[in-house]
Amino acid sequence: MELELEPLKLPSDNERPFVIAGPCSAETEEQVMTTARQLASKGCHNFRAGVWKPRTKPGGFEGNGEKALPWMKRVKEETGMKVATEVATPEHVELAMKYDIDIMWIGARTSANPFAMQALADAMRGIEVPVFVKNPVNPDLELWIGALERLNQAGVKKLGAIHRGFSSYDKKMYRNLPMWQIPIELRRRIPQLPLISDPSHIGGRRELIAPLCQQAMDLGFDGLIVESHCSPDDAWSDAKQQVTPDVLDFILSLLVIRDEKATTEGIHELRKQIDEIDNQLVELLAKRMRVCREIGTYKREHNMTVLQPTRYNEIIDKRGAQGALCSMDSEFVKSVFEAVHQESVRQQMEIINR
C-alpha cells in the first residue's frame, strides 16, 4: 500500500542536517539538564533521552519511567528544544502525550513484533506528533514497512524511519551491520518518507560515529539521531557509543552535505552500495573458510585426503550453471569458485600438516 503522509518539518541547512541528540538514558534530572543545556548552546533543536530502557538481560539500569518525564518537560520549557523518547507500550504512549513529548520513536525490538506494533498503532490512533520507526532487529524490509503501515492505517501521518543497523551473531566491526541496501530500498519504495540514521547503535563505539554520519549524508539521508551525554564514560547505559555535546558539535561541523540534485550523485550512491556488497562478500567468504577449516579438522581426524575431485567438480559445475541463470558468464563464476576452492585447500592443508 502507499502511505498517506503529511510532510515533516525537519529543519536543516546546507551546513548541517536535521539532528536529534541526547543521552541514551535519562539517568538523573541533573544529567538530563546539563546535557540539554550543552546541546542547546551548540544549536541543537531536538533533544532525545530514553525514559524506558529494557535491556537484553535483566539487572541493568532499565530507565526511570514516568519519573523522568517531568525532566523532559523541563528541558522543553527551559531550552526551547523539542523532546523525543522511545515508546514500546500503549501505556508509554499515554504518558508521553500527558507530558507533551514532541517526538516518539519505536525501537527495533518492538518494530519486529506485529502484535506490539498493532497495540501501539491502536494507542496512537490519530495523534499529531511525529513518530519514527526503527528498523527491526533482523534484516527484513517487509517487516519494517509493515510496522509503518500499521501506524499509517491508524491515522498516524507524521511518520519517519530510523536506520539503526541489523543484529548479527558474528562479531563484526559494527555493533549492528549497516546493510545500507535495505534503507536505500526503503527510500526507493517510499521516497516521501523521512529517513534518518542512528550511527550510535550501528557503530556501538564513539570513534565510528563520525564516519557513519558522513556515510548517511553521502547516501542522502534526511538527518541523524545521535547519543550525546555530558559525561559519556559515566553513562549508566551504552557508555561506549556516546559522545559529549562538544564532540558531537565537532563531528557535525566536519560533515559534507551532498547535493542530491547533482548529476554525479546517482553513481556515488551506487558505489556506496557496491562497497557494502563487497564487505558482505568478504564476510561470507570468511564464514565459508571457517567451515572449510572444520572440514579440514574432520579429514585429519579420519585420515582423509584433502582433495576430493568429485566434490570439486560438483561445486564448479553447479556454480557455473547458477551464474549463467543469474545473468553472469559461467566461466567467470567458475574462475571465482576455483580461486575460492584453492584457498579452501590451502587452509585445509595447513590443518592436515600441523
Secondary structure, 3 states (H helix, E strand, C coil): CCCCCCCCCCCCCCCCCEEEEECCECCCHHHHHHHHHHHHHCCCCEEECECCCCCCCCCCCCCCHHHHHHHHHHHHHHHCCEEEEECCCHHHHHHHHHCCCCEEEECHHHHCCHHHHHHHHHHCCCCCCCEEEECCCCCCHHHHHHHHHHHHHCCCCCEEEEECCECCCCCCCCCCECCCHHHHHHHHHCCCCCEEECHHHHHCCHHHHHHHHHHHHHCCCCEEEEEECCCHHHCCCCHHHCECHHHHHHHHHHCCCCCCCCCCHHHHHHHHHHHHHHHHHHHHHHHHHHHHHHHHHHHHHCCCCCCCHHHHHHHHHHHHHHHHHCCCCHHHHHHHHHHHHHHHHHHHHHHHCC
